Every structure is written in C-alpha cells, then in structure tokens.
Amino acid sequence: MKQFRTLNTQEKQEALEILNYQIRSCENCGLSVTRKHALTGEGNIDARIMFVALSPGVNEDSNNQMFIGPSGQVLNKLLLAIGIKRELVFMTNLVKCMLPKNRKPKMDEIEACGQYLDDEINIIHPKVIVPLGYYAARTLLTKYHADLVEPPINLSKIVFGNLLFLEGHKIYPLPHPASLLYNPSYESDTIEKYKKLQILLHECKWFSVCPMKHFYETGRLDRKWIELYCKGDWKNCVRYEMEELGQYHPDWMLPDGSIKRQKGGD
C-alpha cells in the first residue's frame, strides 16, 4: 500500500478494515496452520505512539486480543506507573500469528508479515514507533537502516530507551514487558525508560517561539534536531532546561548545548 499523505480518521478506519481482512486470511507462512487467529493491530488509530511487539502469546491467540496474558498485565502496570492510558496508543505485532511453544521467530516469518507492518505504519502514521523487545527493535532498526554492528549487539545496553530518527521516522525501542516476568529486578530501570513516553506524547511547549523552529523552516537547521528534541525528547534539550530556569542562551545554541551555525546562518 503506497501512501503519501496522512489519512483522516474515517480513511484510516476504511484502510485498516481492508488490511485486517488480509491479515486474518493470510497464509503466507507455516504459522497459518498452527494459529487460531492472526492478530490485527488494535487501539487508537489516531495515536501519536505505536507499539510493535513480537507476536501473540497463547492467551492472545485464543482470545484474538493483544496483550491480555502475563506480559499484558505487566504492560498495564508499566503504563499505570507512567500515567498513560492504554487507549492512547496503537498496538500491533511484528509477527501476526502465535509462535509455537513461544519459540524464536524465523526470518521468513518476519518477512512474511513485513508488508502488513509497513501498511499499518503507513495508515496510522504515528509520530513515534516503539518496538518492544529485541526482535521488533532489530527488525525496525534494520528496516530504517540504523548502523547496527554484527554480530547482533546487546540492544538493551545500546538502544533501549534512546530516541532515534531514521529515514523520517522517530523510533524509541523499549524492553518488552515480558522481560520483567523473568527479571523483575529490572522493573525500576524499565519504568524510567517507559517514562519518556509521556514526553513523546507532545512537542515542547516552547517550540512555537523557539529560534530552532525559525532556523529549520528557513532551511538553516537539519530536521533531526527538531524531531529528536523539539518534537521528541524535549525534556533532554539544554535550551528547554535553560528556558525553564530563565537563563540566557544564544539563538544559535543547539539542543545539545553546542554552538554551531547551520547552513548559511548569520
């Protein structure tokens, strides 16, 4: 599905109905034989944030709903801890069918569902894509050409909890809620990473009057600064912090605190 503009709510709903029919009737790989349901995405179709998990579990496959098993209970707990209602986000899976015995996905299974995920992202048009766990994170980072190191890197130490801007998409990888079922000692660290979702729900309150906006609109500032800070992790912006404290900062101070004239700056 090719799309070059943001759809309105009705158009999204109509496009999803067609796509979801294709997903439910899909026989692109062997998982169609062992599944009960091929799960479609669910949630707020106008969401700013889209979660991409790995695949349905046994409970999800039986009931045809996302995140209702043990990992879903953990997710609900995480969202409650950071003050975000589940209804605010859109959720989908990398692989639409249950993986037998909770095994690892095969590459052909991920590839078989690849176009479905592309279409979901295209339709929902989220401001931030949040892959949950290793496989979802690695697949999306590879799709958008992140500079990953081979052999597979430890994503939990390198990218989980870090906002990335890749090929026009903001990607914010997070640990899968299921990880806390096996390592509950990581709960406080995981909650801290999830807290940034609150920040990503809206742009910086100073953006409309910030010189960065003017410099970007006049072609003198790279878009990445706007997406990663003004419309992304604005609370980590040095300019924001100084503005809040009422401290002087030069117009050409970049969000990381450096001073650099961009593309024909005065």
N, C-alpha and C positions, 0 to 999 in steps of 0.2 A: 504494500500500500504506500504510494507516494503521496506526500502531503507537504505543502509549502506555506501553510498559514495555520493559525490557531483556530480550532473549531469552537463554535459556541456549544452550550450545554446540550441542546437538542441534537446537534450534529454529532457530538461525541457519543451520545446515547445510541443513536442510529448506527454509527460506525462500530460501536462495541457489540451491538446485537449481532451484526454480521460476522464480526471476528470471533465472538464467543461461540457461535454455531460451528464455525470452522474448527475451533479448538475442541469442542465436545465430540465432534465426529472424526477427529484426527486419527489416522492410522500410519503416521509417518515412521514409527519405530516399534520395536517389540513391546514397549511398555503398554501399548494399547490392548494387549492380550491379558495382562495381569492386573490392570487397573479396574476400579469400579467406576470412577469418574475422572475425567480430565478437567482439572480445576481452572476456571477462568478468574481473572482479576476481580477484586471487589473493593468497595469503599467509595470515597468521594471522587467523582470523575472530574471535578474542578480543583482537585487537590494541588497544593504547591509542592508537596512531598510525595514521592512514590517509593514504597518499599519493594525490593526484589529479593525474595527468599530463594532457597534452593528448590524444594519440591514439597508436595503434600506428604503428610505422615499418614499413619493408619487411620486416625480419627478423622482427619480432613478428607481422606479418600472415601471413607464410609458415609460421611455426612455431607460431602460436597460443599464444604466451607473452609475458609483459610484460618489458620492459627486458632484452632479450638482444642488442641491437645495440650500436653505438658508445656511445650515451647510457647504455645499461645497464652497460657497462664502467666508464664514469665514475661512475655511481651506486654501483657496487660499491666503487670506490676511495674515494669520499666516506664511505660507511658504514664501511669498514675504518678510515679515518683517525679517525673519531669513536668507534669501538668499539661499533657497533651491528650486530647480525646482521640480514641481510635478512629472515630468517624471523620476526623480531619484529613486523614491520609488515604491514599490508594495503595492497595497491596496486590502483588502478583508473585508468580514463581518463575524461576529460570527454566525449570522442567515442569511441565504441567501435570504429569502423572506420577503416582507414587513409585518410589524406587523400592523394589522388593527387598525385604529384610534390612531396610534402611542402609543399603549399600551405597558406595560412591557412584556418582553418575559417570556414564561413558561419554566420550566425546561426541559420538554420533547422536546420542540422546539430547545432549545440549544443542547440537547443531540442528536437530530436527525441530526444536522449539524456537530456534533463533529468530525466525521471521515473525512469530507471534509476539515475542517480546519487543521487537522493533516496532511492530504496529501498535502495541499498547503504549509505548513511549510516545510515538507519533500522535496518537489520538489524545491521550491525557495531557501531553505537553507539560510535564511537571517542571518546576523551577529547579528542583534538586532530586536526583536519583540516589536512593540509599540502598546499595546492595548489602544484604545481611549474610555474613559468613564468607568463608574462603572462596567457594566455587562461584557464587554470584559476583563477588568483588573481582576475582581474577578474570572472569568472562567479560564483565563490563569494562574493566580497565584495558583489557586486550582489544575489545571491540573499538574503543575510542583511542587506541594507540598510546597508552601510557608507556613510559620507558621502564619496563619490568626486567628484572635480572633473571637469567636462567642459571641453574635450576630454580624451581619455584621458591620465591622468597617468603620469609615469615611476615605475612601481611599484617598480623596482629601488632607487630612492632614497627612496621614501616608506614602503613597507610590507614589502618583503622583509626577513626577519629580525626582524620585530616581531610579538609575540603580541597578537592582538585577541580581544575577547569580544563576539560579536554574536548576539543572539537566542538565547541559551542555548548557543551553540557557540563553542569556542575554535578560532581559525583562525591558523595560523602559515605565511604564504606564504614560499616559498623559490625561489631561482633554479632553473630546470630544469637538470639535469646536462648537457644538450646545449649549454648556453651556454658551457661550458668547452672544447668542441670548436672553437669559433670565437674565444674569448677566454681562452686558457689563463692569461693574466696575472692573471685574477681568482680563481685557484684558492685562494690563501691566505684571501682575504676570504670566499669561498664556504664554505670549511671552517669558518671561525669562525661563520658563520650556521647551518650544519648542526650544530655542536657543541651548540647549545641543545636539540636533540632528546634528548640524554642527560638533561638536566634535566627535560624534559617527560615522561619515562618514569615518573616517580613524584612524589608530592607531597612537600612539605617535611617533613623528619624532626621538626621542632618543632611541626607543625600540631596534633597531638592535645592538646598542652598550651598552645598559644598562645591568648592572650586574644581574638585575632581570631575564632577558632572559636566561642567562647562568645558574643561580641557578634553574630556572624552568626546563630547558632542561636536567639538571643533577639530577633531582628528589629531589631537596632540597627546593623547594618552591611550595606551593599549587597553583593550576591553577587559583583559584578565584582571586588572586592578579593580574595576567596577564590579565584576562578577564575584571575585573572591572576597572582597571586603564590603563595598557599599551595598551590594545586593546579596552578600553572603555572610561571612563571619565578621560582621561589622564590630562586634564587641572586642575583637582582637586587633582592631585598627588603632594605630598610635594617634592618628588625627582625632578619632572619636574620643579616645581617652582624654586627650588634651582639651578638646572642646567641652567635655563634661566638667573638667576641672577649671575651665575658664582661662587656660594657659595659652599664650601666644604661640602660633605655629605659622611658618611661611606658607603662602599659597601653594608653592611647588613641593611641599613635603608630601612624599608618597605614603600610602597607608602603613608601610613597614617602618616609617620613620626616616628613611633616607631622603636626600635632596637630590633630585635629578630632573633636569629639563628634558622634556619629551617632544620629539617631532616638531621642531620649529618653535619651541617655547620662547617667550620673550627674555 
